[in-house]
């Protein structure tokens, strides 16, 4: 599935929670923050995020947990970057 089709699907009728997770995952990847995903919704959002922004894929990690959710983990590089910006 191409990025444009994914985008159009999210805009037209995507599930609000999955759409929000997709945006958050891409934003985290752009900031160098690793995202750990678990469950069906998290997995779906990660696949869509990787489709929309292939550069995000290395920042998305799957968890073995069966519950639903997403967790952001600051990598050492991201921690240093955030410290420099005062965030």
C-alpha positions in Angstrom: 0.0 0.0 0.0 1.5 3.3 -1.0 1.9 6.3 1.3 -0.7 8.4 -0.6 -3.4 5.7 -0.3 -2.6 5.3 3.5 -2.9 9.1 4.0 -6.2 9.3 2.1 -7.6 6.3 4.1 -6.7 7.9 7.4 -8.2 11.3 6.3 -11.4 9.8 5.0 -12.3 7.3 7.6 -9.4 6.2 9.7 -10.0 5.2 13.3 -9.2 8.3 15.4 -7.0 6.4 17.9 -5.0 4.7 15.2 -4.6 7.9 13.3 -3.4 9.7 16.4 -0.9 6.9 17.1 0.4 7.1 13.5 1.1 10.8 13.8 2.7 10.4 17.2 4.9 7.6 16.0 6.1 9.7 13.0 6.7 12.7 15.3 8.7 10.6 17.8 10.8 9.1 15.0 11.6 12.5 13.7 12.8 13.5 17.2 14.9 10.4 17.6 12.6 8.8 20.1 12.1 5.1 20.0 8.4 3.9 20.1 7.5 0.5 21.6 4.2 -0.8 20.3 2.0 -3.7 21.3 -1.4 -5.1 20.5 -3.4 -5.0 17.3 -4.0 -1.2 17.2 -0.4 -0.4 17.9 0.8 -2.9 15.3 -1.6 -1.4 12.7 -0.5 2.1 13.5 3.2 1.2 13.3 2.7 -0.4 9.8 0.8 2.7 8.6 3.4 5.0 10.0 6.2 3.1 8.3 4.2 3.2 5.0 3.8 7.0 5.3 7.3 7.7 6.5 9.7 4.8 5.8 12.4 6.6 7.8 10.3 6.0 10.9 10.6 2.2 10.7 13.9 1.8 12.6 12.4 3.8 15.5 9.4 1.5 15.9 9.8 -1.6 18.1 7.3 -4.4 18.7 6.7 -5.7 22.2 5.8 -9.3 23.0 3.0 -8.0 25.3 -0.5 -8.9 24.2 -2.2 -5.8 25.7 -2.9 -2.6 23.7 -0.6 0.4 23.8 2.3 2.5 22.8 5.3 3.6 24.9 7.9 6.1 24.0 11.5 5.4 25.1 14.1 8.2 24.9 17.3 6.8 23.4 20.6 8.3 24.7 21.0 10.4 21.6 17.4 11.8 22.0 18.1 12.5 25.7 21.2 14.5 24.9 19.3 16.4 22.1 16.4 17.2 24.5 18.7 18.4 27.2 20.4 20.8 24.7 17.1 22.3 23.7 15.8 22.6 27.3 12.8 20.3 26.7 
